[in-house]
Amino acid sequence: MNEQEFAELAAGHALHALSDADERRFADALAAHPQWQHLAAADEDTAAQLVQATAPVVPPAGVRDALLAQIARTPQDPAADSDADQPSTTNQAEPTEPELAAIDAASRETAPASRRRWRRLFALAASVALIVGVGIGIAALTAHLTTPASVIALEQIESAADAQQASVELDSGATATAHWSPSSGQAVLVAEGLESLDDQSTYQLWFVRDEQPVPAGLFRAESGHATALLEGAVQAGDAIAVTVEPAGGSPTGLPTADPIIVIPTA
């Protein structure tokens, strides 16, 4: 890991926005490179100052929509930053001029490209506090913006009219439940009691489609619990499977071991 990659993790750590796996990467990198402590300290100071500077009040109407509209127009991939000044062709509702001015002023980046995403989140959070007269606590704002994708997807699935689920119990006593919605195309696996793997192994998700396994992402179990969003769209007749693979996933793109979980969706 280089210093710029660590700086991105440090910003996410200060916002309590890292996954458990990235928190471990952050801690390991800091232990290996104590000279980078000043980066983490600076981000934590920034977050602390924002918390101390805010007092809870009711925000004016339109602030949340303005913030989300600005985020939607801002490239999340540093490679796309060069297109940030191009006019938007979407039909999203525009924020008011005072709101947009405050957000745009706060989102000017001076950090390296690899840090822009988290620096932008710092700037947007600070600008919203200014818009509401220093009124929204940074903790509540970042909690809303950094909810894991798997949790958001699970909420969307459960609120869908065609939401479905199926569960299995493993010989070890662990349980796994697949949640999916054909209309949204999303599938989420929720597991309890799974073994916590060492750093040399990982759990890998698969769609088993027409008897062929299709890679659908990696996940880890923390204290036996996991909520994992499958990558790709679930299709009618798919089964959702989990195998234990080497760190980084199967090197062949196919399972290297028998599945420990198989849940049919039909």
CORUR-V559781 format. One record per residue. N is the residue number from 0. RES is the residue in one small letter. SS is DSSP state (2 for helix, 1 for strand, 0 for the rest). OMEGA is omega in whole degrees, 0 to 359 (NA if undefined). Layout:
N_RES_SS_OMEGA ; N_RES_SS_OMEGA
//
This chain:
0_m_0_177 ; 1_n_0_186 ; 2_e_2_180 ; 3_q_2_177 ; 4_e_2_178 ; 5_f_2_181 ; 6_a_2_178 ; 7_e_2_178 ; 8_l_2_181 ; 9_a_2_178 ; 10_a_2_177 ; 11_g_2_178 ; 12_h_2_180 ; 13_a_2_180 ; 14_l_0_183 ; 15_h_0_186 ; 16_a_0_181 ; 17_l_0_171 ; 18_s_0_179 ; 19_d_2_180 ; 20_a_2_180 ; 21_d_2_175 ; 22_e_2_178 ; 23_r_2_178 ; 24_r_2_179 ; 25_f_2_182 ; 26_a_2_180 ; 27_d_2_181 ; 28_a_2_180 ; 29_l_2_178 ; 30_a_2_181 ; 31_a_2_183 ; 32_h_0_182 ; 33_p_2_179 ; 34_q_2_178 ; 35_w_2_183 ; 36_q_2_183 ; 37_h_2_178 ; 38_l_2_179 ; 39_a_2_181 ; 40_a_2_180 ; 41_a_2_180 ; 42_d_2_179 ; 43_e_2_177 ; 44_d_2_179 ; 45_t_2_180 ; 46_a_2_181 ; 47_a_2_180 ; 48_q_2_178 ; 49_l_2_179 ; 50_v_2_183 ; 51_q_2_185 ; 52_a_0_185 ; 53_t_0_175 ; 54_a_0_185 ; 55_p_0_171 ; 56_v_0_178 ; 57_v_0_182 ; 58_p_0_178 ; 59_p_0_180 ; 60_a_0_174 ; 61_g_0_183 ; 62_v_2_181 ; 63_r_2_180 ; 64_d_2_179 ; 65_a_2_179 ; 66_l_2_181 ; 67_l_2_177 ; 68_a_2_179 ; 69_q_2_179 ; 70_i_2_181 ; 71_a_2_181 ; 72_r_2_185 ; 73_t_0_180 ; 74_p_0_176 ; 75_q_0_178 ; 76_d_0_181 ; 77_p_2_180 ; 78_a_2_182 ; 79_a_2_184 ; 80_d_2_182 ; 81_s_2_181 ; 82_d_2_189 ; 83_a_0_183 ; 84_d_0_180 ; 85_q_0_180 ; 86_p_0_178 ; 87_s_0_179 ; 88_t_0_180 ; 89_t_0_181 ; 90_n_0_182 ; 91_q_0_178 ; 92_a_0_181 ; 93_e_0_173 ; 94_p_0_178 ; 95_t_0_183 ; 96_e_2_178 ; 97_p_2_180 ; 98_e_2_181 ; 99_l_2_181 ; 100_a_2_181 ; 101_a_2_181 ; 102_i_2_181 ; 103_d_2_181 ; 104_a_2_183 ; 105_a_2_187 ; 106_s_0_175 ; 107_r_0_185 ; 108_e_0_170 ; 109_t_0_182 ; 110_a_0_175 ; 111_p_0_187 ; 112_a_2_183 ; 113_s_2_181 ; 114_r_2_190 ; 115_r_2_183 ; 116_r_2_181 ; 117_w_2_177 ; 118_r_2_178 ; 119_r_2_179 ; 120_l_2_174 ; 121_f_2_184 ; 122_a_2_180 ; 123_l_2_178 ; 124_a_2_180 ; 125_a_2_183 ; 126_s_2_178 ; 127_v_2_177 ; 128_a_2_178 ; 129_l_2_182 ; 130_i_2_184 ; 131_v_0_180 ; 132_g_0_183 ; 133_v_0_188 ; 134_g_0_183 ; 135_i_0_179 ; 136_g_0_182 ; 137_i_2_182 ; 138_a_2_180 ; 139_a_2_181 ; 140_l_2_182 ; 141_t_2_177 ; 142_a_2_180 ; 143_h_2_186 ; 144_l_2_187 ; 145_t_0_175 ; 146_t_0_182 ; 147_p_0_181 ; 148_a_2_181 ; 149_s_2_180 ; 150_v_2_177 ; 151_i_2_181 ; 152_a_2_179 ; 153_l_2_178 ; 154_e_2_179 ; 155_q_2_179 ; 156_i_2_184 ; 157_e_2_179 ; 158_s_2_180 ; 159_a_0_181 ; 160_a_0_182 ; 161_d_0_180 ; 162_a_1_179 ; 163_q_1_176 ; 164_q_1_177 ; 165_a_1_185 ; 166_s_1_173 ; 167_v_1_174 ; 168_e_1_181 ; 169_l_0_178 ; 170_d_0_180 ; 171_s_0_184 ; 172_g_0_177 ; 173_a_0_178 ; 174_t_1_178 ; 175_a_1_180 ; 176_t_1_175 ; 177_a_1_176 ; 178_h_1_179 ; 179_w_1_179 ; 180_s_1_179 ; 181_p_0_183 ; 182_s_0_180 ; 183_s_0_182 ; 184_g_0_184 ; 185_q_1_175 ; 186_a_1_180 ; 187_v_1_176 ; 188_l_1_176 ; 189_v_1_184 ; 190_a_1_176 ; 191_e_1_176 ; 192_g_0_178 ; 193_l_0_177 ; 194_e_0_174 ; 195_s_0_184 ; 196_l_0_175 ; 197_d_0_185 ; 198_d_0_180 ; 199_q_0_184 ; 200_s_1_177 ; 201_t_1_173 ; 202_y_1_178 ; 203_q_1_179 ; 204_l_1_178 ; 205_w_1_160 ; 206_f_1_174 ; 207_v_1_189 ; 208_r_1_183 ; 209_d_0_178 ; 210_e_0_178 ; 211_q_1_179 ; 212_p_1_178 ; 213_v_1_182 ; 214_p_1_183 ; 215_a_1_174 ; 216_g_1_181 ; 217_l_1_173 ; 218_f_1_176 ; 219_r_0_177 ; 220_a_0_178 ; 221_e_1_184 ; 222_s_0_177 ; 223_g_0_185 ; 224_h_1_175 ; 225_a_1_170 ; 226_t_1_190 ; 227_a_1_176 ; 228_l_1_179 ; 229_l_0_178 ; 230_e_0_183 ; 231_g_0_184 ; 232_a_0_175 ; 233_v_0_180 ; 234_q_0_181 ; 235_a_0_178 ; 236_g_0_179 ; 237_d_0_165 ; 238_a_1_178 ; 239_i_1_185 ; 240_a_1_178 ; 241_v_1_173 ; 242_t_1_172 ; 243_v_1_185 ; 244_e_1_174 ; 245_p_1_178 ; 246_a_0_183 ; 247_g_0_178 ; 248_g_0_181 ; 249_s_0_180 ; 250_p_0_183 ; 251_t_0_185 ; 252_g_0_177 ; 253_l_0_180 ; 254_p_0_177 ; 255_t_0_180 ; 256_a_0_177 ; 257_d_0_180 ; 258_p_0_174 ; 259_i_0_179 ; 260_i_1_172 ; 261_v_1_181 ; 262_i_1_176 ; 263_p_1_176 ; 264_t_0_179 ; 265_a_0_NA
//
